[in-house]
Amino acid sequence: MLGSAFPIIPTLSLGDSGDPGGPRLTWPNGYRYRIRHVITKEIHQQPSNAQGWVKLRITNAVLKSVANLGHVTNDALWPDIRVEMGSGLPLKYELESWVATTGALVVYVLLGNFSATSDYTVLLYYGKPGITADEADPIACWDGFAQSVKMSTGVDMSGNGRHFTLTGVTAGTLFNGAAGDLG
C-alpha cells in the first residue's frame, strides 16, 4: 500500500516483444514495441469488479531515448509511452518519472474489472515517432479520490485543486529522504 489510501499491486514483467536489431512492424495503435506485464490472480487477490492501481517501476535499456540507444522516440516534453489492457483498451495512467539515459520509468496505472479467478495483463507500449500530445491522463487516473499529491511539485493530481506549497524541498531531499514541509 502507498500510505493507506489504496492498494498498489506488484507486477511481473515479461520483457520486450521483439528483436531490438530487426525491422519492426507496428502494433494496431501505431507503437513499434511493447512490454507485457502479467498480474497473476495470486498476486492481485482482488475480488471481481474491483478497482486498484498498479505502480509499474521498470528500468530497461529499451526504454532509453533513441539518442541513448533505446527505443523511446519522443523525449522533448514527454516520452512516447502508452498503457493498455491486454484486450487493447487504453488505461488511465500517470507518468511519475522517466529517465532518458537509463530507461528508468515509474507509472501509476488505474485498473478496473478485476476477476478473482483470472490474471490481469497490462501492456506498456513505446516507440511511436510523431506523437503530438502526452497520452498520460493523471486527472482521470486519480478521479474520484479526495487528493493525490505529486510530492515533487505539491500538485493535487485528483483534479480537486487541493495543492500543497512545498517548503524546504530540493532535489536531494525528495524521495529516500525528507520531502520538506507541506502546507
N, C-alpha and C positions, 0 to 999 in steps of 0.2 A: 504494500500500500504506500501511496505517496501521501504523507500526513495520514489522515483517517478519512479523507473525503471520498475516495473512490479506489477500486482495485486496479492495480497495474499488473497485467498478465504477462509472464515471460513467454518468449517465442523461441522456436528452433529454426535457424537459417539453413536453407538447403542449397545455397550457393548460386553462382552466376549461371545463366541459362545458355551460355554458348561459348564457343571458342573465341577468345579475345583477339586472335590474329586473323580470323577468316572473314569473308564477306558476310554482311548481315542484312537480312530482310527485316521488315518492321512488324511489330505486333499491330493488331487492328486499331489501337489507339495512337499509332504513329511513333511510339518509342521503339528503340532498337534493342534494348536489353532489359532484363528483369531478374530480380532475386525473389524466390518464393520462400515464404515463412509459413510453417505449419504450427498451429497452436493445438496440441492434442487435447482431447476431452479430459484426459487425466491431469493435464496442466491447468486448463482454464476452469474446470469444475464449476461452470456457470449453469444455472437452471435454464431450461428452454425459454426463448424470447427475452433473455436478459440483455442488458447493455453494459459495456465496460470499455476501458481504454487499454491500449497496448502501447508500451513505450519501446519503440524499436531503437536500439543502440547498436550501431554497426560501425566497424572500421574495416574497410575493404578497399584494396588498391583500385578496383574497377570503379569505385565511387569518387576517385580523384577527378579533378577537372582534366579536360583534354590537354591543356597546357602542362599538366603534371603527369601525363601519360596514363590518364584514366579515361572514362567514357562519359562523364558528365559534361555536356556541351555548353550550356548557358550558365556562366558563373558571374555575369556582370552585376545583377541585382538579386537574383535567386537562382538556385540550381534547377535544372530541368528534371524534376522528380515528381512522380505521381504514385499514389497508393490506391489499390483496388482490392476488392474481394476476389476470391478465386473464381467467382462467376463472371467477373469483368465489370461489375458496378463500381464506380468511383466511391472512395471513402472520404469522409471529412477528417482532416488532419491538421496538425500544427507542426511546422518545421521549427524545432527549437534551435538547432545549430547544424552547420555543415562546414567542414574544413577542406578546402580545395586541395591542399597539399598532402593531406593524409588519407582522405576518404572517410573521415570520421563523421557520422551522421547520427542525429538524435531527432526522432519524430514521435509525436503522440498521435495515435490513431483512435478515433471513436468507432467502436464495433457494436453491432446490434444483432438481434435474431440468432443468438447462440442456440445450439441444440445440445442438450445434456448428453446425448448419445453420439455426437459427431465431432470430428476435428474441424478446425476453422482455418482456412487458408487466406493469407494476406500476400498480395503481390506488390513489390516495390519496383516500379519502372524508372528507367533513367536513359539518357542519351537521345534527346529529341531536339535537333537543331531548329532554330527559328521560332520557338515559343515566345509569345509577347506578353504573357502575364503569369504570375505565380499561381500554381494550381492549389497551393495550400489554402485552407479556409479555417483559420483559428477561431473566429467567432462562431461559426457553425459547429466546430468541434466541441466547444465548451458551452454551447447554447443550453439554457435551462438550469445552469448552475449559478449560484449567487455570485461566485467570484473564482477566477483562476488567474493568478498574478504571475506574469513573467518576471522572475526575480532579477534578471539583468537590467530591466528597464522600469519596473514598477507598474507596467501597463496591465490593466484588467482585460484578459483575453475573452471573457464571457460576453462582452458587448454591453455590460451593465454600467460601464463608466466609473467603476469604483477603483480608480487608480491610486497607487501609493507614490509618495515622494521619497526618493532614495536619498539617504544622508550618510556620508562617510563610506561610500561604495567605490571601490577601484577594481580594476581588472584582477588584481591579486587577492581581493577579499571575496570575490564571487565563487561559489561552488567550492567545496572542500575547505571552507573556512567561513568566517562570519560574513554575512551579507550586508552588514550595516543596519541602521535603524530604518524601519518602515513607518511612515507617519501618514 
